[in-house]
Amino acid sequence: MTASDKDFIGSIPQVYDDYLVPLIFEFYARDLAERVAALGAGSVLETAAGSGVVVRELIKTLSPESKVTITDLNQPMLDYAASRQPADVRISWRQADALELPFESDLFDAVVCQFGVMFFPDRVKAYAETCRVLRPGGTFVFNVWDRIETNEFADVVTAAAAKVFADDPPMFLPRTPHGYFDEDLIRSELREAGFSSVEYESLEAVSVAPSPRHPAIAYCQGTPLRNEIEQRNADLLHEVTNRAAAAIAARFGTGVVEGRMRGHVITAVS
């Protein structure tokens, strides 16, 4: 992971939420929310909340007595998430680093993280912090993407960007979002951090977009892939987006497009 992999800045949060969230995140957010609700947790912490898709699902499923604390390292993303969520006395917002959580120990019944652990520079430390703030027997539920080849839109966009920058292809997507999926490694790191049991489940779905341009904009302009493109040549952002759209159209058609996606859901008990 590079320093810019964590930079969700400028217009990225809004493009991310408008394009990428409905494209790939909503399905998995509903799944996580249902899993957390099934735990009957009274106090829930979300780390790496991004633009707030999980809390929008969580708040539909949790009891009126539940309390939800939403955190993210990136203040612009957290601000955007809060702006999208109607006021609710159950929700509190706080900028926080998952590696140094500003909470007392044994405080939460459940911690949830949607596609965020891949961005942690020290995952064992972040997992240990999660374990610390969980009550004994509390549950950590999170998901990660599978390898990029099983996530078709992301794979096609990466290949299209590589053709524009053949000498130095932008590799944000395979390096970070799709770079942490090994079951043995994940289990090992969670156990090293103090979790007593770990369940690992694969979950496939179909990503649907109204046009080939939608996923091209989502990935090229709504993720830190944009940072990598602009670092190489900011004038080529729209060219890369156009090439990605053309590549998606060539593979999936020119109307509504569907692409396979695959993630893994991990449940760990403290």
N, C-alpha and C positions, 0 to 999 in steps of 0.2 A: 504494500500500500504506500502511495506517495502522499505528501502533505496536502495536495489539492484534492485528493479523493474525498476528503471530509468537508469540502467547501461548497455548501449549498447556499449560494449568495446571489445577489442581484435579482434577476427575474426567474432564477431556477425554481424557488419554492412554488410560485404560482403555476409555472408550466408543468412542474412535477405533479401538482395536485390536479390540474385541469386535464392533463393528458395521461400521465403514467399511473396515477392512482386507479382510475377506472379500467385501465388497460390490464394491469397485472396485480395490483395490491388489494382491491376490494374483496375478491374471493378469499384470499388468505386471511384478511383482517376479520371477516365474518367467522372463519374457522377458529381463529384464536379467541375471539370474543365468546364464542359458544363454549370453548374448552374452559375458559376462566369462569364463566357463569356457572358451569357444571360443578365447579369446586365449591361453590357457595361462599366465596371469599368476601369478607366484610371490608377489608382494606387491601387495595391494589395499587401497585406502583408500575408505571410504564417507563421504560428507559428507551432512549433513541426514538422518540415518538414521531419524528419527522413532521409531516403536514397534518397529522391528527386523524388519519383514517381509522386507526384501531379504537381510539377513544370514542369516535362517532358511532362505532358498532358496540363497544362495551357499554355505553350509557343506555343503550336500548335493552340490554340483557340483565344488568345488575339490579339488585334490590334498591328500594328507596333509601335504605339505611346505609348502603355501601359508601365508601370514600375512595376516590381515585386520585392519585397524584401523578401528574403527567410531566415528564422531564425530557430534555434534549440538550446536548452540548451546544447546538447551533441556535443562537437566540433568534435570528430571522425566521428559521423554520418553526420555532416554538411560538413566536408572535403570530405567524400566519395560521398555525393550528388553532390558537386561541381565538383568532378572529373568525374562524369558520364554525366554532362551537357556541351554540346559544348558552347563555348564563345558566349554571346549574350548581347548586350548593354542594353537590357531591364531588365536584372537580376542583382541584387546585393545580396551579402551574408553577414550575420552578426550573430555571436553567441549572443543569447539573451534569457533571462528568461521571459517566458510569464507572470509571476507575476509582473515583473518590466520592462516593455518594454522601450527601450532606444530611444523613438521617441516622437516628439512633439504631442500635442493633435490635433484632427481634421485633420489628415494627409492623411488617406487612404479612398478610396471609398468602399473597401471590404477587409475583413479578412477571410482567409480560414484555416481550421485545419482538417487534416485527422487522425482520430483515435488517437488523442493526448490528449484531455481534461481529459481522465481518469487518466493520469499520473500527473496532476497538484495537488500539495499538498493542495492548497486552490483555488478551482474552482471559487468561487464568486469573489475573488480578481483578478484572471486571466481574468474572464469575464468583470470585471469593467475596467481593463486595456485595454482590447480589445475595449470596448465601448468608452473609452477615446480617443484612437487613430483614431477611425472612425469619418469621417465627419458626421454632423447631417443627419439622413436618410440613413447612410451607412449600409451595410449588413455584418453580420457574418454568414458564412456557414461552418458547421462542421458535422462530423458523429461520431457515437459511435457504438460499437457492441451490439447486443442483448445478452441475457443470453446465457451461454455456451452450454446449451442443444440444442439450435437451430443452433449451429455452429459445425457440426458433427466431422470434423477432430480434432479441438481443444479439444472437449469433449473426444474423444477416446484417444488422446495422454495424457491428464490429468489422465485418469483412468489407463493407462498403467504405467505411472510414479508412481502412488500411490501404485501399486502392488510391485514395487521395494523398495519403502520406506514406508512400511505399517505403521510404528510407527510415521512417520513425513512426510506425503505426500506433495510434492511441489504443491502449490496452486496459483502460479503466474497467470495463465490464467483465472481461474474463479474469482480471487480476483481483478485483475486490468483491463486487456483488456475487460473482460466480466462482470465487476462488476458495471457498471454505465449505466443503460438503462432505469431507471424509468422515464416515461414522466412527471409526476407531479413534481418530484424533479428537473428535468432539467429545466422545465418551471419556477419553483419557483426561482432557483438560477440565471437564466438569468434576470428575472425581478428584483430581489434584486440588481443585478449588474447595472441596469439602462436601459435595453433593453425594448422597448415599445411594440413590438409584436413578437410572437414566433410561428413558424410553425414546426410541428413534423411529419415526414413521414417515414414509414417502407419500407425497400427495401431488397428483397430477391434475391439471385442468387445461382448459382451452381459453386462450386470450383472444378477444374479439375486438376489432376496431372498425370504425365506419369507412375508413379508406386507408390506403397504404401510407399516406402522408402522416396520419395520426401517430403510429408508432415511431416513425422517423423523427418527428418533432419531439415526442416523448423522451426518447433516448438521447438524441443529439443536443437538445436544448433544455431538457428538464432533469439532467443528471450531471455530475462532475465530468462526464465525457465532454461536455461543453468547454470546461476549463482546459482540458487537454487539447482540444481543437484550437481554441483561441490562443493558447500558448504557442502553438506551432504557426498559425496564421489566422488572425481573427477575421480577415476578409473572406475566409473560406468556409465559415460556419454554414451559410445557406447552401453552398455547393455540396458540402457533405450531407446536409439534410436532404437535398434534392436527390443525390445519388442513393442514399439509403431508401428513400421513398420509391425510386425506380427499381431498386433491387427487390424490395418487398413486393412490388407489383408484378415483377417478372416471375417471382416464385409462388405468390399466393393469389394473384388476380388483381383487377383494377377497381373492384367494388368493395363491399364489406370483406374484410380479410380475417382469417383465423389462424392462429399459431399455437403450437403446443408449448406448454410451460410446466415446469416440475420443480417442486421444492421439498424440503424435509421439515417436519415438526418435531421438536425435541421437548420432552417433559422431564424435568429433574426435580427430585425431592430433597430438601435440605436435611 
